[in-house]
Amino acid sequence: MIGELGRRSATALLLHSALIQAVTFLVRPAATYRALELDVPGYALGVLAASYAVFPLLLAVPTGGLVDRLGERRLMAIGAGVVLACSTFLLFWGSSIVALIMGTALLGAGQLACVVGQQAVVANNAASTRMDSAFGYLTFAASLGQALGPLAISLVGGASIHPDTRAIFLLAVCMSAVLFADTFLVSAEVSGGRKKTGDAGAAMGSAISLLKTPGVARALATSATVLAVVDLTMVYLPALGTDRGLTAATVGAMLTVRAVFSMVSRLLLGRVSRRIGRMRLLVISLALSTAALAAAAVPMPAWLLFVVMAVLGLGLGIGQPLTMSWLSAQAPAGQRGRALALRLAGNRVGQVVLPSAIGVVAAGLGAAGVFLASAVVVGGTMVLLRGVELD
């Protein structure tokens, strides 16, 4: 299934990938609903979205070096523990916008550690010819989690426009505890990245040399844009639903549809990428995302917005695993954790800058304006990728 991992370890890894995303996609929309209960202004939602990326932005590259030295499972366990602490904090103390921002930032730090560890397991155990497929399976599991999180909101929220956020945070605590326990089922023996990789200067040098590789910076910018738009959708779709009178159950179902169609795109990723090439597939995915984001800004019946979310899921689901496999193939053995962490650092820059900048749009044009502005940004990445060869 994934390189040299045994069946039990591979299953545990995929479960870990699904659970961390499920908790994230449960807690973050719940934080938005709690913020709406507090009647915060539109720009504050942008700050809330950006806060998720603050700690990961500072810690991403050092975390990559840490997983290369100490091993994947230890880092995953630390991350799961932080996520459990975050969920508990929001359950008992998430009653102000400051507390919500702090809890969301803590969630971002824990999620970073989990994801870097997971990706390093795959990078260190998958053959280069199977890298797209391996990361496709990993991100398929992540998309499954992204579908289950909003689905849980639908079940808990019911027909209410404003769901019971305390019940959602309690569910997040329970899921986080399972996430932490599952970490110890991932084999501790699979640790191709545990080799010493030199001092901090060498680490910085390897990061700079990767950035100087033709096309890398633009590929990282594309990855960051796609992930930031996933974040914006998760944060602003509840606001858009509130503006249009949609129930929490309907909004949760829409987020679930987006995630399910991302799963479909990732499950078939290896086969399609071998047939048409990484670059062409990436451009097609960006075009679909741009069209769907622009369409979401237009008032429409709820059933049609479900269709738009499906198209958006197909488009957004492809960019992340393709950039993962490409960077893993470029990085030397023993430094793949650092290379993947560099990608995550770029993602976090996008998660800080884009939500904060686009969130300003919400003050004047509302949530629909955020989707329109996101379409412009994603469309711009297609121009940015001209001349880049990812195959």
C-alpha positions in Angstrom: 0.0 0.0 0.0 2.7 2.5 1.0 6.2 1.5 0.3 7.7 -1.0 2.9 5.1 -0.4 5.6 3.3 -3.4 7.0 -0.4 -3.6 6.7 -1.1 -2.7 10.4 1.3 0.3 10.3 0.0 1.5 7.0 -3.6 1.3 8.2 -2.6 3.2 11.4 -0.9 5.9 9.3 -3.9 6.4 7.0 -6.2 6.5 10.1 -3.9 9.1 11.7 -4.0 11.2 8.5 -7.8 11.0 8.5 -8.2 11.8 12.2 -6.0 14.9 12.3 -7.9 16.4 9.3 -11.3 15.4 10.8 -10.4 17.2 14.1 -9.1 20.2 12.2 -12.1 20.4 10.0 -14.4 20.0 13.0 -12.7 22.5 15.3 -12.1 25.3 12.8 -15.7 25.7 11.5 -16.8 25.4 15.1 -14.5 28.2 16.0 -16.1 30.3 13.3 -19.6 29.6 14.6 -18.5 30.5 18.1 -17.0 33.7 16.7 -20.3 34.5 15.0 -22.1 33.9 18.3 -19.8 36.5 19.8 -20.9 38.9 16.9 -17.3 39.6 15.8 -16.7 41.8 12.6 -15.8 40.3 9.3 -12.1 41.2 9.5 -11.8 39.3 12.8 -12.8 36.1 10.9 -9.8 36.7 8.6 -7.6 37.0 11.7 -9.0 33.8 13.1 -8.3 32.0 9.8 -4.7 33.4 9.7 -4.0 32.5 13.4 -4.0 28.8 12.4 -0.8 29.3 10.4 1.2 31.5 12.8 3.0 28.8 14.9 3.5 26.5 11.9 5.0 29.4 9.9 7.7 29.8 12.6 8.2 26.1 13.3 7.9 24.3 9.9 11.5 24.2 8.9 12.9 23.3 12.3 10.2 20.6 12.6 11.4 19.1 9.3 14.9 18.9 10.7 13.6 17.4 13.9 11.8 14.5 12.1 14.9 13.8 10.1 16.9 13.4 13.3 14.4 11.9 15.8 11.9 9.9 13.8 8.4 10.2 12.5 6.4 8.6 15.3 7.7 10.7 18.1 6.8 13.9 16.2 3.3 12.5 15.4 2.8 11.8 19.1 3.8 15.3 20.1 1.5 16.8 17.5 -1.5 14.6 18.6 -0.9 15.6 22.2 -0.9 19.3 21.3 -4.2 18.8 19.3 -5.8 17.1 22.3 -4.7 20.0 24.5 -6.1 22.5 22.0 -9.5 20.8 21.8 -9.7 20.7 25.6 -8.8 24.4 25.9 -11.5 25.4 23.4 -14.1 23.3 25.2 -13.5 24.9 28.5 -12.1 28.3 27.7 -13.0 29.2 24.1 -15.5 31.9 25.1 -13.8 35.0 23.6 -12.3 35.9 20.2 -8.8 36.0 21.8 -9.2 32.5 23.2 -10.5 31.3 19.9 -7.5 32.7 18.1 -5.1 31.2 20.7 -6.8 27.8 20.4 -6.7 27.9 16.6 -3.0 28.8 16.6 -2.3 25.8 19.0 -4.3 23.6 16.6 -2.1 24.7 13.7 1.1 23.8 15.6 -0.2 20.3 16.5 -1.5 19.6 13.0 1.9 20.6 11.6 3.8 18.1 13.6 1.3 15.3 12.7 1.4 16.1 9.0 5.2 16.4 8.7 5.6 13.1 10.5 3.1 11.4 8.2 4.6 12.8 5.0 8.1 11.8 6.1 6.9 8.2 6.6 5.7 8.1 3.1 8.7 9.9 1.5 11.1 7.6 3.3 9.3 4.4 2.3 7.8 4.8 -1.2 9.7 4.1 -4.4 10.2 7.1 -6.6 8.0 5.6 -9.3 5.1 5.2 -6.9 5.4 8.5 -5.1 2.4 10.1 -6.7 0.2 7.1 -5.8 1.6 6.9 -2.2 0.9 10.6 -1.5 -2.4 10.2 -3.3 -3.4 7.5 -0.8 -2.2 9.6 2.2 -4.0 12.7 1.0 -7.1 10.5 0.2 -7.2 9.6 3.9 -6.8 13.3 4.7 -9.7 14.2 2.5 -11.8 11.4 4.2 -11.0 13.2 7.5 -12.0 16.5 5.9 -15.3 15.0 5.0 -16.0 13.4 8.4 -15.3 16.6 10.3 -18.0 18.7 8.7 -20.3 15.7 8.6 -20.0 15.6 12.4 -21.1 19.3 12.5 -24.1 18.4 10.4 -25.1 15.7 12.9 -24.5 17.8 15.9 -25.8 21.1 14.5 -29.0 19.6 13.0 -31.4 22.2 11.6 -30.0 25.1 13.5 -28.3 27.9 11.7 -26.0 28.3 14.8 -25.1 24.8 16.1 -24.1 23.8 19.7 -20.4 24.6 19.6 -19.8 23.2 23.1 -21.0 19.7 21.9 -18.7 20.0 18.8 -15.7 20.8 20.9 -16.5 17.9 23.2 -16.6 15.6 20.2 -13.2 17.0 19.1 -11.7 16.1 22.4 -12.8 12.5 22.1 -11.5 12.3 18.5 -8.2 13.8 19.5 -7.7 11.2 22.2 -8.2 8.4 19.6 -5.7 10.3 17.4 -3.1 10.2 20.1 -3.6 6.5 20.8 -3.4 5.6 17.1 0.1 7.2 16.9 1.6 4.2 18.7 0.3 1.7 16.1 2.6 3.3 13.4 5.8 1.2 13.2 8.7 2.8 15.0 11.1 0.8 12.8 10.3 2.6 9.6 12.4 5.7 10.0 14.5 6.4 6.9 14.7 10.0 7.9 16.4 9.4 11.3 19.8 9.9 10.0 21.8 12.9 11.2 21.7 15.5 8.5 24.3 18.0 9.7 24.1 21.2 11.6 21.7 24.2 11.4 23.9 25.9 8.8 23.7 22.8 6.5 19.9 22.7 7.0 19.6 26.3 6.0 21.9 25.7 3.1 19.8 22.8 1.8 16.6 24.9 2.1 18.2 27.7 0.1 19.5 25.3 -2.5 16.1 23.8 -2.9 14.5 27.3 -3.4 17.1 28.0 -6.1 16.1 25.0 -8.1 14.2 26.2 -11.2 10.5 26.3 -10.7 10.5 25.4 -7.0 9.6 28.8 -5.6 6.6 29.0 -8.1 5.5 25.5 -7.3 5.6 26.3 -3.5 3.6 29.4 -4.2 1.0 27.3 -6.0 0.8 24.9 -3.1 0.4 27.7 -0.6 -2.4 29.3 -2.6 -4.3 26.1 -2.9 -4.1 25.3 0.8 -5.0 28.9 1.8 -8.1 28.7 -0.4 -9.1 25.4 1.3 -8.8 27.3 4.6 -10.8 30.3 3.4 -13.6 27.9 2.1 -13.7 26.2 5.5 -13.9 29.6 7.4 -16.1 31.6 5.1 -18.6 29.0 3.8 -20.3 29.1 7.2 -20.4 32.9 6.9 -21.8 32.6 3.4 -24.4 30.1 4.5 -25.4 32.4 7.3 -25.8 35.3 4.9 -28.0 33.1 2.6 -30.0 31.6 5.5 -28.6 28.0 5.1 -28.6 25.8 8.2 -25.5 24.5 9.8 -26.4 21.0 8.6 -26.5 22.2 5.0 -23.2 24.1 5.3 -21.6 21.0 6.9 -22.9 18.8 4.1 -21.4 21.2 1.5 -18.0 21.0 3.2 -18.4 17.3 3.2 -19.2 17.2 -0.5 -16.1 19.3 -1.2 -13.9 16.9 0.7 -15.5 13.8 -0.8 -14.7 15.0 -4.3 -11.1 15.8 -3.2 -10.9 12.2 -2.1 -12.0 11.0 -5.6 -9.4 13.2 -7.3 -6.6 11.9 -5.0 -7.6 8.2 -5.3 -7.1 8.3 -9.0 -4.1 10.7 -8.9 -1.3 8.3 -9.7 -3.0 6.8 -12.7 -4.1 10.2 -14.2 -0.8 11.9 -13.5 1.1 9.1 -15.4 -1.2 9.4 -18.3 -1.3 13.2 -18.8 1.6 14.5 -16.8 1.9 16.4 -13.5 2.0 19.9 -15.0 -1.0 19.5 -17.2 -3.0 17.9 -14.4 -2.1 20.8 -12.1 -3.2 23.4 -14.5 -6.5 21.7 -15.1 -7.1 21.5 -11.3 -6.4 25.2 -11.0 -8.8 26.1 -13.8 -11.6 24.0 -12.1 -10.9 25.7 -8.8 -11.0 29.2 -10.3 -14.3 28.6 -12.0 -15.9 27.1 -8.9 -14.8 29.9 -6.6 -16.1 32.5 -8.9 -19.4 30.7 -9.2 -19.8 30.4 -5.4 -19.9 34.2 -5.2 -23.1 34.3 -7.3 -26.4 33.9 -5.5 -27.9 30.5 -6.4 -30.1 27.7 -5.1 -28.6 25.5 -2.4 -28.6 22.4 -4.7 -26.5 24.3 -7.3 -24.0 25.4 -4.6 -23.5 21.7 -3.7 -22.5 21.1 -7.4 -20.1 24.1 -7.2 -18.5 22.6 -4.0 -18.1 19.3 -5.8 -16.2 20.9 -8.6 -14.1 22.9 -6.1 -13.2 19.7 -4.3 -12.0 18.1 -7.5 -9.8 21.1 -8.3 -8.4 21.7 -4.9 -7.7 18.0 -4.2 -4.9 17.6 -6.7 -2.4 20.4 -6.0 -1.2 19.3 -2.6 -0.2 15.6 -3.3 1.5 16.6 -6.6 3.8 19.1 -4.9 4.5 16.6 -2.1 5.7 13.9 -4.5 7.6 16.3 -6.7 9.6 17.8 -3.7 10.2 14.3 -2.2 11.6 13.1 -5.5 14.0 16.2 -5.6 15.2 15.9 -2.1 18.1 13.5 -1.2 17.4 10.6 1.3 17.7 11.8 4.9 16.5 15.3 4.0 13.0 14.6 2.7 11.4 15.7 6.0 13.2 19.1 5.7 12.1 19.4 2.1 8.5 18.7 2.9 8.7 21.0 5.9 9.9 23.8 3.5 6.8 23.2 1.5 4.7 23.4 4.6 6.4 26.6 5.6 5.5 28.1 2.3 1.9 26.9 2.8 1.8 28.7 6.2 3.0 31.9 4.6 0.0 31.7 2.3 -2.3 30.8 5.2 -1.2 33.9 7.1 -1.0 36.4 4.2 -4.0 35.4 2.0 -6.7 35.1 4.6 -5.6 38.3 6.3 -5.6 40.2 3.0 -8.7 38.7 1.5 -10.5 39.0 4.9 -10.4 42.7 4.4 -12.7 42.2 1.4 -15.3 40.7 3.7 -15.7 44.0 5.5 -17.0 45.6 2.3 -18.3 42.8 0.1 -19.2 40.1 2.6 -18.4 36.4 2.3 -19.3 36.3 -1.4 -16.5 38.8 -2.1 -14.0 36.6 -0.4 -14.9 33.7 -2.8 -14.6 36.1 -5.8 -11.2 37.4 -4.6 -10.0 33.8 -4.0 -10.9 33.0 -7.6 -8.7 35.8 -8.8 -5.8 34.6 -6.7 -6.1 31.0 -7.8 -6.4 32.0 -11.5 -3.3 34.1 -11.1 -1.3 31.0 -10.2 -1.9 29.5 -13.6 0.1 32.4 -15.0 2.7 31.9 -12.4 3.3 28.3 -13.4 4.1 29.1 -17.1 7.4 27.5 -18.0 7.5 25.3 -14.9 8.1 21.6 -15.6 7.0 19.3 -12.7 7.2 16.0 -14.5 
